[in-house]
Amino acid sequence: MTSRIPPRSGTAFKLQKGQLLTVIDPEGEQVSDLVAFNAIDTAEYISSGRSIDYASRLFLTAGDILYSNRSNPMLAIVADEVGRHDFTLTPCSRDTFRIIYGDTEPHHGCQGNLERALAPHGIGPDEIPIAFNVFMHVSVDGDTGEIAVLPPKSKPGQKTTFRAEMDLVIGMTACSAGQSNNFRYKPIDYRIDAAP
């Protein structure tokens, strides 16, 4: 069964070791911030730094593993129809909208949505790490390191599938930042399947 995350909102759920999580972009050009925590000890969480270090590249795709802050495999990317995601930028927040967009009454963003979704699992605001930003397209200049957030490359219905390498708490959003989704706020779908 496929579940839907409405635009500019988030959810959290348990994912058991071996289960498959498929993240789907139903309308195209939409980002989902994905975070993961060890379900037994939530002080262990997904780590962009370790995952990028061990893969020796910024842009992770099928065949790559998302590691924890303790260097344990958390999620394996087993299929990827888009091939371009971001693992460097933090979830958007009130401060993102205030500083980058100049909003005087800023939206709480993905950070706020993750805080609300993860609170019942005992995970507080300061424990939310850099997310694996599914479908997010960030370009990096090879000389200066300057970044630009571009429209996602995902087309309607395209998906990426992860396999849980341990029992996890997953937080996910339908991203709230305009730059991330070509300034059109859309839903994200996801599906959980048993291991094949």
C-alpha positions in Angstrom: 0.0 0.0 0.0 1.3 3.5 -0.9 1.1 6.3 1.7 1.1 10.0 0.9 2.9 12.9 2.6 0.9 16.1 1.8 2.8 19.1 0.6 4.9 20.9 3.2 4.4 18.2 5.9 6.1 15.2 7.4 5.7 11.8 8.9 7.7 9.2 10.9 7.4 5.5 11.2 9.3 2.3 12.2 11.1 0.3 9.5 12.3 -3.2 10.3 15.6 -4.6 9.2 15.3 -6.1 5.7 12.2 -4.1 4.8 12.2 -2.0 1.7 11.3 1.7 1.7 10.4 3.1 -1.7 10.2 6.9 -2.0 8.1 8.1 -5.0 7.8 11.5 -6.5 4.2 11.4 -7.8 4.1 14.7 -9.6 7.9 15.3 -10.3 10.4 17.9 -9.1 9.7 17.4 -5.4 12.2 16.7 -2.6 11.8 14.5 0.5 14.1 15.0 3.5 14.8 11.6 4.9 16.4 10.9 8.3 17.0 7.6 10.1 17.7 6.6 13.7 18.5 3.3 15.3 15.1 2.1 16.7 16.9 0.6 19.8 19.2 3.6 20.5 18.2 6.8 18.8 21.5 8.4 19.7 22.7 6.5 16.6 21.6 8.4 13.5 22.2 8.8 9.8 25.5 10.5 9.0 26.2 12.4 5.8 29.8 12.9 6.7 30.5 9.2 7.2 28.4 8.1 4.2 30.1 10.5 1.8 33.5 9.7 3.2 33.1 6.0 2.7 31.6 6.4 -0.8 34.3 8.9 -1.8 31.8 11.0 -3.6 29.0 13.6 -2.9 26.2 12.1 -4.9 25.1 8.7 -3.7 22.9 6.3 -5.7 22.1 2.6 -6.2 24.8 0.4 -4.7 25.7 3.0 -2.0 25.1 2.6 1.7 24.0 5.3 4.1 26.0 4.9 7.3 25.3 6.0 10.9 27.4 8.3 13.1 28.8 5.0 14.5 29.8 3.7 11.0 27.1 1.1 10.9 25.1 0.6 7.7 21.6 2.0 8.2 20.1 2.0 4.7 21.3 0.6 1.4 20.1 2.2 -1.8 19.0 -0.8 -3.9 17.3 1.0 -6.8 17.3 4.5 -8.1 15.5 5.9 -11.1 16.7 9.4 -10.7 20.3 9.1 -9.6 20.7 12.6 -8.2 20.1 13.4 -4.5 21.7 15.7 -1.9 23.3 14.7 1.4 24.9 18.0 2.3 22.2 20.5 3.2 20.3 20.6 6.4 16.5 20.5 6.6 14.9 23.8 5.8 13.6 25.7 8.9 12.2 29.0 10.0 15.7 30.4 9.9 16.2 29.1 6.4 13.1 31.1 5.2 14.2 34.1 7.2 17.8 34.2 6.1 17.6 32.9 2.5 14.1 34.1 1.5 13.7 37.1 3.7 10.3 35.9 5.1 9.0 38.0 7.9 6.6 35.2 9.0 8.6 32.1 8.1 7.2 28.6 7.7 8.6 26.1 10.1 9.9 24.0 7.2 11.1 20.4 7.1 12.9 20.9 10.4 9.6 21.7 12.1 7.8 18.9 10.3 10.4 16.4 11.4 10.4 17.7 15.0 6.6 17.2 15.1 6.7 13.7 13.5 9.7 12.4 15.5 8.6 13.7 19.0 6.4 10.7 19.7 9.6 8.5 19.2 11.5 10.5 21.8 13.6 12.4 19.3 14.1 16.1 20.0 14.9 19.0 17.7 18.6 19.1 18.4 18.9 15.4 17.5 17.7 15.8 13.9 20.8 15.4 11.6 21.5 16.5 8.1 18.9 14.6 6.0 19.4 12.5 2.9 17.5 14.8 0.6 15.8 12.4 -1.8 15.6 13.8 -5.4 17.2 17.2 -4.4 19.5 18.6 -7.1 22.4 20.6 -5.7 25.2 21.6 -8.1 28.7 22.2 -6.8 31.3 24.2 -8.6 34.5 22.2 -8.8 36.8 25.1 -8.3 35.1 27.5 -5.9 32.8 25.0 -4.1 29.9 27.3 -4.7 26.5 25.5 -4.5 23.2 26.1 -6.3 19.9 24.5 -5.6 18.3 23.5 -8.9 15.0 21.9 -9.8 15.0 18.2 -9.1 15.6 15.8 -12.0 12.8 13.5 -10.9 9.9 13.0 -13.3 6.4 12.1 -12.2 6.3 8.6 -10.8 10.0 8.1 -10.5 11.3 6.4 -7.3 14.2 5.4 -5.2 14.3 2.3 -3.0 16.2 1.7 0.3 16.7 -1.5 2.3 16.9 -1.2 6.1 20.1 -2.6 7.4 18.9 -2.4 11.0 15.6 -1.6 12.8 15.0 2.1 12.2 12.9 5.1 13.0 12.4 7.0 9.8 11.4 10.6 9.4 10.3 11.9 6.0 9.0 15.1 4.5 7.5 16.6 1.4 9.9 19.5 1.4 8.8 23.0 2.1 11.6 25.1 0.5 10.8 26.7 -2.8 14.3 26.4 -4.3 14.2 22.7 -3.7 11.0 21.9 -5.7 11.0 24.6 -8.4 8.6 26.7 -6.3 5.7 24.3 -6.5 4.8 22.5 -3.3 3.8 18.9 -4.0 3.3 15.6 -2.2 5.7 12.7 -1.7 4.5 9.1 -1.7 6.2 6.1 -0.1 5.7 2.4 0.2 7.1 -0.3 2.6 7.6 -3.8 1.4 8.9 -7.0 2.9 12.3 -8.1 1.9 12.2 -10.1 -1.4 
